[in-house]
Structure formats: structure tokens, C-alpha cells
Amino acid sequence: MRGDGAHQVGTAQVLDGIPGSAGYAVGHALIVDTRRSGVVRRHVTTDSIAAELAHFDDAVARAGNELRVVLAAKQGQASRAETSILEAYVLMVEDETLRAAVEHKIQSAGVCAEWALDLAVAEMAAQLRQSGDPYLAERSHDFEFVEDRLLRTMAGKQGAIVLPKDGAPAVLVAHDLSPAETAGLSRERVLAIVTEVGTRTSHTAILARALEIPAVVGVPNLLARVGSGDLIVVDGVHGRVAITPSAEFIADTHARAGRFSDVARNRREARDRPIQTRCGQTVELRANIELPSEAEVALEQGARGVGLYRTEFLYLDRSEPPSEDEQYETYRRVVEVLAPLPVTLRTFDIGGDKFSSVFQVPAEMNPALGLRAVRLGLARQPIFLTQLRAMVRASAHGRMRIMVPMISSLGEWREVKRLYEQARREVESAGHAQSPQIPLGMMVEVPSAAVMAEEFAAETEFMSIGTNDLVQYTLAVDRSSPELAYLASFLDPAILRLVRMVIRAGKKCARPVLVCGAMASDPLAAILLVGMGLRELSMESSAIPEIREAIGNITVAEAEAAAEAAFAAETAKDIEHLLAERFGERLDIGE
């Protein structure tokens, strides 16, 4: 398992991490000290509150300008992903919600601006980490990066990484790098990036991929083992870092790098071509995104639209829910960026206990089974209607459909449809434009919805299978529990049978069916889904090139034969072995 530490390969000590950006590099390490500035902790009097706020506002203005300078310097050179993420950071630095939280801390606790910022960000980050959603937990680092940027600015320190002006390109080694720091790097000066923390969905990893710089993140105890000047090997394909490699190890890495370059070049050339099986069947691969900036990343990875746009981030860290206009502008931006490709907006999937500041509901013993997602929307109808109206308005700017999560009964669905029609009438009455056709669909992630799939298919315009929650609820496994991870397999025969029920119901009622969970991101599972009849899959953007390649290597007949054999198997392990035996060798391009 990755992240367990180090092991020996010949003379090399190999450290396991997480693949952040695919590629290989051999070079000398350059340790970058990105430790956060110390937090000034000082109590202030009532007379000093205005001065502290002015100090904070000045830091915000200067930090925002610094980030805009980075953006301006990269004009014409930056990818859409770099530009979008940097723009997002400017918005975070200048966010009025953050300022309001800092002002409240200064006034209520009588503390200086630096201390107030630290307290406010700590609360925001803790809320995200406790959400139970790995992606939202990763976003907590973004708030901490913003805090560090502002603290550095308040202390009059340099905001960017300063590389030596002379010397050969190096492998940057750090505890962590902020997206702003990463975006300021170039392939000419940086061979690879290695950090102690981070995940594949961190903005630093996303930017490394956009810059095509190999990266390994989440390497435990990295700085205790690597020093500046050490010769190291970075394997961003498998997520490994080798210290003191032998000449043979280095030669093998160079050979792998050559093979990888050939594969990467072929993937880039294929990015804008239709995604087809070897026999010519088109399969649409769409992206799962959570922030507007990721729409650009999705296009760069070759996504044919967005199959799942999570909207929960709009409700984070605020005492009042977002307005209709604020939501409309956010959704409009994504729809316009993707046009003419389709975008699927999902209504909020929020557990009330984690966002009580907005929804004002009591904490629950088991939020996964409580007032969350559509249940919360139906319980707080004014908030739900506001979101529906904003989505309906955004439909005027491109191809768009609306998807509702966690539907478990026909009664819930019919109430959603009633509110949806009400939202459309209210948008029309207000004089706003909207598309005459906005498909309304549901997520199938509760076993009851899969069992009743035929009845739902008769009343929905499309169905999207969320395999992550479907696994959790069907197998009674907490998908966030490391101890139970071995049980939470989307290849479990029970899961496959439920998925098949939904696919058959969709086919009978001529309703589109797609999968938007982690199952779609696995090459072998994606082939199985094609064999089961699916022609639309949605996944993390970075998985699209690999899934495209996997699908292009097989015929529909092969996939169908594998699916038939899989349904005769009795365990997830048997199915995994069957798929690996049939397709594993031709899909393995990592070695």
C-alpha cells in the first residue's frame, strides 16, 4: 500500500507516495523551504480594531496584486488550467466571506489580524476535513495556502519560490507547494516535484500535470531522508522516489521515460479525436469536477463535457446560503467554458451536520443515513428553489442538464419535479432566459433506487449511477474507513447486478444511463461497463486519457464476453482476476 514508507531496491532506497503527475526524472534535489510564516498572536484594544482590519485589507490587496503579476507574466504561455486555478486563488484571497470571518474574530476575540486569520482559516479547514468527502478534505489545504500567502505578505516576506539563477535544472523537494508557487515554475528549470503532503486531486498536482512536470506527492518523512544535492529518481507514473540509485536503476528509468514519452505523445494527439472502441463504437467520456476552474482542466484532458459538477463548495464557510445571482454566475461560467459540450449540474449533496451554519439543522448520529442531499433540499425548499432557479437560468448559455442526488423513493422524485417546474415558472416570470429543454435526471446511489429503476426510468430523463455511495449503502461499508476498504469493491457481484438493473431499465424506457463514480475511473471496470451496455462514463479528469486508451484497445464483443463471464463469478476477487487476465497485459503501459 502506498504511503507505508521505504523499501530497498538494490542500492536504492525507494519511498512510496502518490502519483501526482505522470512522468520520469533523474536529477539532484533542491530543498525548498515552504514552511509557513509564524503567526503573530497579540491581543488588541477596541481602539485598534480599525487599524487591524486596515492591515488585513492591505495584505489582501498586495497578495491579490502579486498573484495577478504571476498571471500576467504567464499570459500566452499558461494553460487554461493554470490560468483558471490562479484566478480562483485571487478570488479566494479577496473573498468577502473570509474578510467577514477575520473581522468577526478581531472584534469578538480582541486579537490582531494575523491571529484572527489563523483562527478563521482553522475553522474553515476543519469543516472541510470533517465533511467525509476526500475531495473537500483536500480543499482545506487551499484555505491554508491562502492564509500562508497573506501571513507572508503581512510580514513583508517574499511570496514566490526563488530558484538559483545559475545551475542545472533540479528536482524540487518540499513539504508542500501552493498552486501559486507551482504555477511560477517552468519545465526548463524544474525536472520534477516531490512533496510530503498532497493528493492526486490537490491543485498542486493538477498544475504539475498541466505544466507536464513529473510529480510525486504524499511521501511520508521525505525531508528527513532527502537533502539538497542528493541524486534522486522520480517516478510519477507509480508514485515512487528513489534515493541513491545505482547506474543500472538510472538506466532503467531513462528507458521507461522514453517509452512513457511515446505513450504521452500518442495520448496528446488522440485528445481531440472521438473516443471509440477498436471496432468503432463511440463512448463518451466526461469529467467529474467540483470547482469552476476544473472545467478548463477537463477540456485539456480531452473530456467530452462534464458528467458531474458538484456544487457543494458554494455553501461552505458562510452563515448565509449563496444568492441566486451568485450561483447563476458560477454555473454560467462553467456552461460557457464547456459549450457546445454538455454539462450536468448536480444539486447540493450536503449532510446537514457538517453545514449547520447555512442550513441550521441539528447534528446527527449517522449523517450518511440522515438529512442530506435531496432530503435536506426538500426540508429547506426556499434554498433548494434558489439553486434550481440559478441552474435553470444558466441553461440559456449552453447544453445543460440538472441531476438530483440520493433519490430513494418515487415520492421524493415527484416532489423534486414539482419544485423544478415551479423554478422554471419563476425564472420565466422574472423575465430571465432559459433553454426550452433542460433534462432533469437523478443519481442512482441508494439500493432502493436501483431496485425501482424501471419505475424511475419512466419518470426521469436520465439516470446517473453513483457507484461510490451505491457500494457504501449496498455492502454496509463506510467507504472512508481504511480498515474496511478491502470490502468496498465496485466489482462486488451485488453491485454489478444493481448496475445491470439500472442499465436494463434505461434501455427499456429509452433513457440515457451513465456511471459517474470511481468505477468509471478504473480501466478494467470501464471495459466491463462498456460490455454491460454503457456508452457514457464520467470520471476524474486525469483518468480520461487512460480510460480512452483502455477503451480503444478492446472491441465491444470482447467487453460483452467479459461481462457475461463476470456475472457467472461469485466474488469481487474472481471478477478482478478475470478482467486482469483478459485485458491486463494489453493495458499495462506503466512498465
Stockholm file with secondary structure:
# STOCKHOLM 1.0

chainA/1-591         MRGDGAHQVGTAQVLDGIPGSAGYAVGHALIVDTRRSGVVRRHVTTDSIAAELAHFDDAVARAGNELRVVLAAKQGQASRAETSILEAYVLMVEDETLRAAVEHKIQSAGVCAEWALDLAVAEMAAQLRQSGDPYLAERSHDFEFVEDRLLRTMAGKQGAIVLPKDGAPAVLVAHDLSPAETAGLSRERVLAIVTEVGTRTSHTAILARALEIPAVVGVPNLLARVGSGDLIVVDGVHGRVAITPSAEFIADTHARAGRFSDVARNRREARDRPIQTRCGQTVELRANIELPSEAEVALEQGARGVGLYRTEFLYLDRSEPPSEDEQYETYRRVVEVLAPLPVTLRTFDIGGDKFSSVFQVPAEMNPALGLRAVRLGLARQPIFLTQLRAMVRASAHGRMRIMVPMISSLGEWREVKRLYEQARREVESAGHAQSPQIPLGMMVEVPSAAVMAEEFAAETEFMSIGTNDLVQYTLAVDRSSPELAYLASFLDPAILRLVRMVIRAGKKCARPVLVCGAMASDPLAAILLVGMGLRELSMESSAIPEIREAIGNITVAEAEAAAEAAFAAETAKDIEHLLAERFGERLDIGE
#=GR chainA/1-591 SS CTTSCEEEETTEEEEECEEEECCEEEEEEEECCCCCCCCCCCBCCGGGHHHHHHHHHHHHHHHHHHHHHHHHHTTTTSCHHHHHHHHHHHHHHTCHHHHHHHHHHHHHHCBCHHHHHHHHHHHHHHHHHTTSCHHHHHHHHHHHHHHHHHHHHHTTCCCSCCCCSSSCCEEEEESCCCHHHHHTCCTTTEEEEEESSCCTTSHHHHHHHHHTCCEEECCTTHHHHCCTTCEEEEETTTTEEEESCCHHHHHHHHHHHHHHHHHHHHHHHHTTSCCBCTTSCBCEEEEEESSTTHHHHHHHTTCSSEEEECCGGGGTTCSSCCCHHHHHHHHHHHHHHHTTSCEEEECCCCBGGGCHHHHCCCCCSCGGGSSBTHHHHHHTHHHHHHHHHHHHHHGGGSCEEEEECCCCSHHHHHHHHHHHHHHHHHHHHTTCCCCSCCCEEEEECSHHHHHTHHHHHTTCSCEEECHHHHHHHHHTCCTTCGGGGGGCCTTSHHHHHHHHHHHHHHHHTTCCEEECSGGGGSHHHHHHHHHTTCCEEEEEGGGHHHHHHHHHTSCHHHHHHHHHHHTTCCSHHHHHHHHIIIIIHHHCCCC
#=GC SS_cons         CTTSCEEEETTEEEEECEEEECCEEEEEEEECCCCCCCCCCCBCCGGGHHHHHHHHHHHHHHHHHHHHHHHHHTTTTSCHHHHHHHHHHHHHHTCHHHHHHHHHHHHHHCBCHHHHHHHHHHHHHHHHHTTSCHHHHHHHHHHHHHHHHHHHHHTTCCCSCCCCSSSCCEEEEESCCCHHHHHTCCTTTEEEEEESSCCTTSHHHHHHHHHTCCEEECCTTHHHHCCTTCEEEEETTTTEEEESCCHHHHHHHHHHHHHHHHHHHHHHHHTTSCCBCTTSCBCEEEEEESSTTHHHHHHHTTCSSEEEECCGGGGTTCSSCCCHHHHHHHHHHHHHHHTTSCEEEECCCCBGGGCHHHHCCCCCSCGGGSSBTHHHHHHTHHHHHHHHHHHHHHGGGSCEEEEECCCCSHHHHHHHHHHHHHHHHHHHHTTCCCCSCCCEEEEECSHHHHHTHHHHHTTCSCEEECHHHHHHHHHTCCTTCGGGGGGCCTTSHHHHHHHHHHHHHHHHTTCCEEECSGGGGSHHHHHHHHHTTCCEEEEEGGGHHHHHHHHHTSCHHHHHHHHHHHTTCCSHHHHHHHHIIIIIHHHCCCC
//
